[in-house]
């Protein structure tokens, strides 16, 4: 879902029917377990 929303976490959470906080906690847990890589910085679009 994150790839579909171009890593826009608020949009992904809404599409999944969960709160942003729940998504953030899940992402943190996945990173700690090595399932998900550390976040990458995305250039701002002007």
PDB file of N, CA, C, O and CB in Angstrom:
ATOM      1  N   UNK A   1       0.821  -1.188   0.000  1.00  0.00           N
ATOM      2  CA  UNK A   1       0.000   0.000   0.000  1.00  0.00           C
ATOM      3  C   UNK A   1       0.867   1.256   0.000  1.00  0.00           C
ATOM      4  O   UNK A   1       0.512   2.252  -0.629  1.00  0.00           O
ATOM      5  CB  UNK A   1      -0.935  -0.004   1.201  1.00  0.00           C
ATOM      6  N   UNK A   2       2.003   1.217   0.701  1.00  0.00           N
ATOM      7  CA  UNK A   2       2.864   2.398   0.733  1.00  0.00           C
ATOM      8  C   UNK A   2       3.405   2.740  -0.647  1.00  0.00           C
ATOM      9  O   UNK A   2       3.508   3.913  -1.005  1.00  0.00           O
ATOM     10  CB  UNK A   2       4.018   2.182   1.698  1.00  0.00           C
ATOM     11  N   UNK A   3       3.744   1.736  -1.409  1.00  0.00           N
ATOM     12  CA  UNK A   3       4.221   2.017  -2.767  1.00  0.00           C
ATOM     13  C   UNK A   3       3.101   2.608  -3.613  1.00  0.00           C
ATOM     14  O   UNK A   3       3.344   3.494  -4.433  1.00  0.00           O
ATOM     15  CB  UNK A   3       4.769   0.735  -3.428  1.00  0.00           C
ATOM     16  N   UNK A   4       1.894   2.130  -3.424  1.00  0.00           N
ATOM     17  CA  UNK A   4       0.755   2.645  -4.190  1.00  0.00           C
ATOM     18  C   UNK A   4       0.461   4.101  -3.852  1.00  0.00           C
ATOM     19  O   UNK A   4      -0.033   4.850  -4.695  1.00  0.00           O
ATOM     20  CB  UNK A   4      -0.483   1.795  -3.930  1.00  0.00           C
ATOM     21  N   UNK A   5       0.765   4.503  -2.619  1.00  0.00           N
ATOM     22  CA  UNK A   5       0.535   5.890  -2.204  1.00  0.00           C
ATOM     23  C   UNK A   5       1.823   6.702  -2.249  1.00  0.00           C
ATOM     24  O   UNK A   5       1.901   7.792  -1.682  1.00  0.00           O
ATOM     25  CB  UNK A   5      -0.059   5.933  -0.793  1.00  0.00           C
ATOM     26  N   UNK A   6       2.827   6.167  -2.925  1.00  0.00           N
ATOM     27  CA  UNK A   6       4.140   6.810  -3.035  1.00  0.00           C
ATOM     28  C   UNK A   6       4.706   7.140  -1.654  1.00  0.00           C
ATOM     29  O   UNK A   6       5.276   8.211  -1.444  1.00  0.00           O
ATOM     30  CB  UNK A   6       4.042   8.090  -3.884  1.00  0.00           C
ATOM     31  N   UNK A   7       4.542   6.209  -0.724  1.00  0.00           N
ATOM     32  CA  UNK A   7       5.030   6.302   0.655  1.00  0.00           C
ATOM     33  C   UNK A   7       4.383   7.444   1.430  1.00  0.00           C
ATOM     34  O   UNK A   7       4.964   7.938   2.396  1.00  0.00           O
ATOM     35  CB  UNK A   7       6.532   6.477   0.660  1.00  0.00           C
ATOM     36  N   UNK A   8       3.193   7.870   1.024  1.00  0.00           N
ATOM     37  CA  UNK A   8       2.442   8.866   1.786  1.00  0.00           C
ATOM     38  C   UNK A   8       1.700   8.098   2.874  1.00  0.00           C
ATOM     39  O   UNK A   8       0.667   7.477   2.622  1.00  0.00           O
ATOM     40  CB  UNK A   8       1.444   9.702   0.863  1.00  0.00           C
ATOM     41  N   UNK A   9       2.242   8.150   4.083  1.00  0.00           N
ATOM     42  CA  UNK A   9       1.755   7.295   5.156  1.00  0.00           C
ATOM     43  C   UNK A   9       0.326   7.616   5.580  1.00  0.00           C
ATOM     44  O   UNK A   9      -0.430   6.706   5.919  1.00  0.00           O
ATOM     45  CB  UNK A   9       2.663   7.411   6.341  1.00  0.00           C
ATOM     46  N   UNK A  10      -0.053   8.870   5.567  1.00  0.00           N
ATOM     47  CA  UNK A  10      -1.432   9.214   5.937  1.00  0.00           C
ATOM     48  C   UNK A  10      -2.425   8.605   4.960  1.00  0.00           C
ATOM     49  O   UNK A  10      -3.458   8.070   5.365  1.00  0.00           O
ATOM     50  CB  UNK A  10      -1.614  10.738   5.988  1.00  0.00           C
ATOM     51  N   UNK A  11      -2.111   8.688   3.673  1.00  0.00           N
ATOM     52  CA  UNK A  11      -2.998   8.114   2.654  1.00  0.00           C
ATOM     53  C   UNK A  11      -3.052   6.597   2.773  1.00  0.00           C
ATOM     54  O   UNK A  11      -4.116   5.996   2.621  1.00  0.00           O
ATOM     55  CB  UNK A  11      -2.533   8.514   1.244  1.00  0.00           C
ATOM     56  N   UNK A  12      -1.912   5.981   3.043  1.00  0.00           N
ATOM     57  CA  UNK A  12      -1.868   4.526   3.187  1.00  0.00           C
ATOM     58  C   UNK A  12      -2.703   4.080   4.384  1.00  0.00           C
ATOM     59  O   UNK A  12      -3.464   3.118   4.291  1.00  0.00           O
ATOM     60  CB  UNK A  12      -0.413   4.041   3.342  1.00  0.00           C
ATOM     61  N   UNK A  13      -2.561   4.776   5.501  1.00  0.00           N
ATOM     62  CA  UNK A  13      -3.332   4.426   6.693  1.00  0.00           C
ATOM     63  C   UNK A  13      -4.826   4.549   6.428  1.00  0.00           C
ATOM     64  O   UNK A  13      -5.607   3.681   6.818  1.00  0.00           O
ATOM     65  CB  UNK A  13      -2.930   5.317   7.874  1.00  0.00           C
ATOM     66  N   UNK A  14      -5.214   5.621   5.769  1.00  0.00           N
ATOM     67  CA  UNK A  14      -6.633   5.824   5.457  1.00  0.00           C
ATOM     68  C   UNK A  14      -7.151   4.710   4.551  1.00  0.00           C
ATOM     69  O   UNK A  14      -8.244   4.187   4.770  1.00  0.00           O
ATOM     70  CB  UNK A  14      -6.848   7.197   4.785  1.00  0.00           C
ATOM     71  N   UNK A  15      -6.370   4.345   3.537  1.00  0.00           N
ATOM     72  CA  UNK A  15      -6.785   3.291   2.610  1.00  0.00           C
ATOM     73  C   UNK A  15      -6.899   1.941   3.317  1.00  0.00           C
ATOM     74  O   UNK A  15      -7.730   1.112   2.949  1.00  0.00           O
ATOM     75  CB  UNK A  15      -5.794   3.190   1.444  1.00  0.00           C
ATOM     76  N   UNK A  16      -6.062   1.725   4.332  1.00  0.00           N
ATOM     77  CA  UNK A  16      -6.089   0.468   5.080  1.00  0.00           C
ATOM     78  C   UNK A  16      -7.145   0.462   6.186  1.00  0.00           C
ATOM     79  O   UNK A  16      -7.430  -0.578   6.779  1.00  0.00           O
ATOM     80  CB  UNK A  16      -4.725   0.201   5.681  1.00  0.00           C
ATOM     81  N   UNK A  17      -7.719   1.630   6.453  1.00  0.00           N
ATOM     82  CA  UNK A  17      -8.736   1.719   7.496  1.00  0.00           C
ATOM     83  C   UNK A  17      -8.160   1.683   8.897  1.00  0.00           C
ATOM     84  O   UNK A  17      -8.818   1.224   9.831  1.00  0.00           O
ATOM     85  CB  UNK A  17      -9.721   0.608   7.340  1.00  0.00           C
ATOM     86  N   UNK A  18      -6.919   2.171   9.053  1.00  0.00           N
ATOM     87  CA  UNK A  18      -6.282   2.228  10.365  1.00  0.00           C
ATOM     88  C   UNK A  18      -5.811   3.657  10.608  1.00  0.00           C
ATOM     89  O   UNK A  18      -5.729   4.464   9.682  1.00  0.00           O
ATOM     90  CB  UNK A  18      -5.089   1.218  10.464  1.00  0.00           C
ATOM     91  N   UNK A  19      -5.507   3.956  11.863  1.00  0.00           N
ATOM     92  CA  UNK A  19      -5.031   5.299  12.182  1.00  0.00           C
ATOM     93  C   UNK A  19      -3.572   5.448  11.749  1.00  0.00           C
ATOM     94  O   UNK A  19      -2.857   4.462  11.570  1.00  0.00           O
ATOM     95  CB  UNK A  19      -5.183   5.590  13.697  1.00  0.00           C
ATOM     96  N   UNK A  20      -3.149   6.696  11.586  1.00  0.00           N
ATOM     97  CA  UNK A  20      -1.743   6.942  11.245  1.00  0.00           C
ATOM     98  C   UNK A  20      -0.844   6.408  12.341  1.00  0.00           C
ATOM     99  O   UNK A  20       0.208   5.831  12.066  1.00  0.00           O
ATOM    100  CB  UNK A  20      -1.480   8.448  11.026  1.00  0.00           C
ATOM    101  N   UNK A  21      -1.257   6.597  13.579  1.00  0.00           N
ATOM    102  CA  UNK A  21      -0.442   6.129  14.702  1.00  0.00           C
ATOM    103  C   UNK A  21      -0.245   4.614  14.643  1.00  0.00           C
ATOM    104  O   UNK A  21       0.856   4.123  14.890  1.00  0.00           O
ATOM    105  CB  UNK A  21      -1.094   6.525  16.038  1.00  0.00           C
ATOM    106  N   UNK A  22      -1.298   3.879  14.319  1.00  0.00           N
ATOM    107  CA  UNK A  22      -1.186   2.426  14.192  1.00  0.00           C
ATOM    108  C   UNK A  22      -0.211   2.070  13.080  1.00  0.00           C
ATOM    109  O   UNK A  22       0.623   1.179  13.245  1.00  0.00           O
ATOM    110  CB  UNK A  22      -2.564   1.792  13.920  1.00  0.00           C
ATOM    111  N   UNK A  23      -0.311   2.759  11.950  1.00  0.00           N
ATOM    112  CA  UNK A  23       0.610   2.494  10.845  1.00  0.00           C
ATOM    113  C   UNK A  23       2.040   2.799  11.260  1.00  0.00           C
ATOM    114  O   UNK A  23       2.942   2.011  10.974  1.00  0.00           O
ATOM    115  CB  UNK A  23       0.227   3.322   9.609  1.00  0.00           C
ATOM    116  N   UNK A  24       2.269   3.926  11.929  1.00  0.00           N
ATOM    117  CA  UNK A  24       3.617   4.295  12.361  1.00  0.00           C
ATOM    118  C   UNK A  24       4.189   3.243  13.309  1.00  0.00           C
ATOM    119  O   UNK A  24       5.361   2.880  13.205  1.00  0.00           O
ATOM    120  CB  UNK A  24       3.605   5.675  13.043  1.00  0.00           C
ATOM    121  N   UNK A  25       3.356   2.752  14.239  1.00  0.00           N
ATOM    122  CA  UNK A  25       3.832   1.723  15.175  1.00  0.00           C
ATOM    123  C   UNK A  25       4.184   0.434  14.451  1.00  0.00           C
ATOM    124  O   UNK A  25       5.185  -0.206  14.771  1.00  0.00           O
ATOM    125  CB  UNK A  25       2.774   1.443  16.245  1.00  0.00           C
ATOM    126  N   UNK A  26       3.360   0.047  13.470  1.00  0.00           N
ATOM    127  CA  UNK A  26       3.641  -1.167  12.709  1.00  0.00           C
ATOM    128  C   UNK A  26       4.936  -1.016  11.910  1.00  0.00           C
ATOM    129  O   UNK A  26       5.755  -1.934  11.873  1.00  0.00           O
ATOM    130  CB  UNK A  26       2.468  -1.494  11.767  1.00  0.00           C
ATOM    131  N   UNK A  27       5.119   0.140  11.275  1.00  0.00           N
ATOM    132  CA  UNK A  27       6.339   0.368  10.504  1.00  0.00           C
ATOM    133  C   UNK A  27       7.566   0.327  11.406  1.00  0.00           C
ATOM    134  O   UNK A  27       8.593  -0.243  11.038  1.00  0.00           O
ATOM    135  CB  UNK A  27       6.267   1.713   9.772  1.00  0.00           C
ATOM    136  N   UNK A  28       7.460   0.929  12.580  1.00  0.00           N
ATOM    137  CA  UNK A  28       8.576   0.913  13.525  1.00  0.00           C
ATOM    138  C   UNK A  28       8.922  -0.523  13.925  1.00  0.00           C
ATOM    139  O   UNK A  28      10.093  -0.898  13.971  1.00  0.00           O
ATOM    140  CB  UNK A  28       8.235   1.751  14.777  1.00  0.00           C
ATOM    141  N   UNK A  29       7.895  -1.318  14.213  1.00  0.00           N
ATOM    142  CA  UNK A  29       8.107  -2.712  14.606  1.00  0.00           C
ATOM    143  C   UNK A  29       8.764  -3.500  13.471  1.00  0.00           C
ATOM    144  O   UNK A  29       9.681  -4.287  13.710  1.00  0.00           O
ATOM    145  CB  UNK A  29       6.769  -3.367  15.007  1.00  0.00           C
ATOM    146  N   UNK A  30       8.297  -3.289  12.236  1.00  0.00           N
ATOM    147  CA  UNK A  30       8.870  -3.993  11.089  1.00  0.00           C
ATOM    148  C   UNK A  30      10.326  -3.598  10.876  1.00  0.00           C
ATOM    149  O   UNK A  30      11.153  -4.441  10.526  1.00  0.00           O
ATOM    150  CB  UNK A  30       8.057  -3.705   9.824  1.00  0.00           C
ATOM    151  N   UNK A  31      10.648  -2.316  11.085  1.00  0.00           N
ATOM    152  CA  UNK A  31      12.045  -1.871  10.943  1.00  0.00           C
ATOM    153  C   UNK A  31      12.918  -2.515  12.009  1.00  0.00           C
ATOM    154  O   UNK A  31      14.032  -2.952  11.719  1.00  0.00           O
ATOM    155  CB  UNK A  31      12.143  -0.329  11.036  1.00  0.00           C
ATOM    156  N   UNK A  32      12.422  -2.577  13.239  1.00  0.00           N
ATOM    157  CA  UNK A  32      13.180  -3.170  14.341  1.00  0.00           C
ATOM    158  C   UNK A  32      13.446  -4.645  14.089  1.00  0.00           C
ATOM    159  O   UNK A  32      14.484  -5.165  14.497  1.00  0.00           O
ATOM    160  CB  UNK A  32      12.433  -2.991  15.663  1.00  0.00           C
ATOM    161  N   UNK A  33      12.524  -5.323  13.424  1.00  0.00           N
ATOM    162  CA  UNK A  33      12.672  -6.742  13.121  1.00  0.00           C
ATOM    163  C   UNK A  33      13.465  -6.979  11.842  1.00  0.00           C
ATOM    164  O   UNK A  33      13.749  -8.124  11.492  1.00  0.00           O
ATOM    165  CB  UNK A  33      11.311  -7.391  13.004  1.00  0.00           C
ATOM    166  N   UNK A  34      13.825  -5.908  11.143  1.00  0.00           N
ATOM    167  CA  UNK A  34      14.584  -6.039   9.908  1.00  0.00           C
ATOM    168  C   UNK A  34      13.737  -6.402   8.705  1.00  0.00           C
ATOM    169  O   UNK A  34      14.274  -6.722   7.644  1.00  0.00           O
ATOM    170  CB  UNK A  34      15.642  -7.060  10.082  1.00  0.00           C
ATOM    171  N   UNK A  35      12.417  -6.357   8.853  1.00  0.00           N
ATOM    172  CA  UNK A  35      11.512  -6.694   7.755  1.00  0.00           C
ATOM    173  C   UNK A  35      11.431  -5.547   6.761  1.00  0.00           C
ATOM    174  O   UNK A  35      11.281  -5.764   5.559  1.00  0.00           O
ATOM    175  CB  UNK A  35      10.113  -7.033   8.290  1.00  0.00           C
ATOM    176  N   UNK A  36      11.529  -4.336   7.268  1.00  0.00           N
ATOM    177  CA  UNK A  36      11.403  -3.137   6.444  1.00  0.00           C
ATOM    178  C   UNK A  36      12.670  -2.317   6.611  1.00  0.00           C
ATOM    179  O   UNK A  36      13.126  -2.124   7.738  1.00  0.00           O
ATOM    180  CB  UNK A  36      10.135  -2.303   6.831  1.00  0.00           C
ATOM    181  N   UNK A  37      13.250  -1.832   5.523  1.00  0.00           N
ATOM    182  CA  UNK A  37      14.466  -1.023   5.655  1.00  0.00           C
ATOM    183  C   UNK A  37      14.164   0.312   6.322  1.00  0.00           C
ATOM    184  O   UNK A  37      13.012   0.741   6.394  1.00  0.00           O
ATOM    185  CB  UNK A  37      15.109  -0.790   4.281  1.00  0.00           C
ATOM    186  N   UNK A  38      15.209   0.954   6.803  1.00  0.00           N
ATOM    187  CA  UNK A  38      15.062   2.282   7.385  1.00  0.00           C
ATOM    188  C   UNK A  38      14.473   3.216   6.339  1.00  0.00           C
ATOM    189  O   UNK A  38      14.685   3.027   5.141  1.00  0.00           O
ATOM    190  CB  UNK A  38      16.423   2.820   7.905  1.00  0.00           C
ATOM    191  N   UNK A  39      13.740   4.214   6.786  1.00  0.00           N
ATOM    192  CA  UNK A  39      13.116   5.132   5.820  1.00  0.00           C
ATOM    193  C   UNK A  39      14.163   5.860   4.993  1.00  0.00           C
ATOM    194  O   UNK A  39      15.248   6.188   5.471  1.00  0.00           O
ATOM    195  CB  UNK A  39      12.229   6.149   6.543  1.00  0.00           C
ATOM    196  N   UNK A  40      13.811   6.097   3.761  1.00  0.00           N
ATOM    197  CA  UNK A  40      14.696   6.841   2.879  1.00  0.00           C
ATOM    198  C   UNK A  40      14.140   8.252   2.720  1.00  0.00           C
ATOM    199  O   UNK A  40      12.937   8.484   2.843  1.00  0.00           O
ATOM    200  CB  UNK A  40      14.843   6.133   1.495  1.00  0.00           C
ATOM    201  N   UNK A  41      15.017   9.155   2.454  1.00  0.00           N
ATOM    202  CA  UNK A  41      14.579  10.540   2.284  1.00  0.00           C
ATOM    203  C   UNK A  41      14.146  10.737   0.848  1.00  0.00           C
ATOM    204  O   UNK A  41      14.841  10.340  -0.087  1.00  0.00           O
ATOM    205  CB  UNK A  41      15.703  11.544   2.664  1.00  0.00           C
ATOM    206  N   UNK A  42      13.013  11.342   0.688  1.00  0.00           N
ATOM    207  CA  UNK A  42      12.459  11.600  -0.635  1.00  0.00           C
ATOM    208  C   UNK A  42      12.588  13.090  -0.907  1.00  0.00           C
ATOM    209  O   UNK A  42      12.276  13.918  -0.051  1.00  0.00           O
ATOM    210  CB  UNK A  42      10.967  11.128  -0.738  1.00  0.00           C
ATOM    211  N   UNK A  43      13.045  13.420  -2.089  1.00  0.00           N
ATOM    212  CA  UNK A  43      13.182  14.832  -2.449  1.00  0.00           C
ATOM    213  C   UNK A  43      11.810  15.494  -2.489  1.00  0.00           C
ATOM    214  O   UNK A  43      10.833  14.898  -2.942  1.00  0.00           O
ATOM    215  CB  UNK A  43      13.895  14.984  -3.814  1.00  0.00           C
ATOM    216  N   UNK A  44      11.751  16.696  -2.025  1.00  0.00           N
ATOM    217  CA  UNK A  44      10.494  17.439  -2.065  1.00  0.00           C
ATOM    218  C   UNK A  44      10.163  17.824  -3.493  1.00  0.00           C
ATOM    219  O   UNK A  44      11.034  18.224  -4.265  1.00  0.00           O
ATOM    220  CB  UNK A  44      10.568  18.691  -1.177  1.00  0.00           C
ATOM    221  N   UNK A  45       8.906  17.699  -3.825  1.00  0.00           N
ATOM    222  CA  UNK A  45       8.454  18.113  -5.148  1.00  0.00           C
ATOM    223  C   UNK A  45       7.979  19.548  -5.075  1.00  0.00           C
ATOM    224  O   UNK A  45       7.168  19.895  -4.217  1.00  0.00           O
ATOM    225  CB  UNK A  45       7.330  17.187  -5.676  1.00  0.00           C
ATOM    226  N   UNK A  46       8.469  20.366  -5.952  1.00  0.00           N
ATOM    227  CA  UNK A  46       8.058  21.776  -5.966  1.00  0.00           C
ATOM    228  C   UNK A  46       6.973  22.008  -6.969  1.00  0.00           C
ATOM    229  O   UNK A  46       6.503  23.135  -7.120  1.00  0.00           O
ATOM    230  CB  UNK A  46       9.232  22.683  -6.268  1.00  0.00           C
TER     231      UNK A  46
END
